Amino acid sequence: MKKSYKIEVDCANCANKMEEAAKKTPGVKDAVVNFMTLKMNVEFEEGQDAKTVMEAVRKNCKKIEDDCEIYL
């Protein structure tokens, strides 16, 4: 399953860090952050609950860039 989320991030470098943090989150098969459109596209592993996984993604991203936001 793939979903798209609106994000808020200050710079392209921070967006890259968010992408890497999302990819390392259990339950995420792949993630792509587009700084220009302020979107995060996430592909979830089979059988994963998107809401639960995205809460973990948000937590991981906040560790790297505390003023970023992912609108769930």
ABEGO torsion letter per residue (X at the ends): XBBBBBBBBABAAAAAAAAAAAAABBGBABBBBBAAAGBBBBBBBBGBBAAAAAAAAAAAAAAABAABBBBX
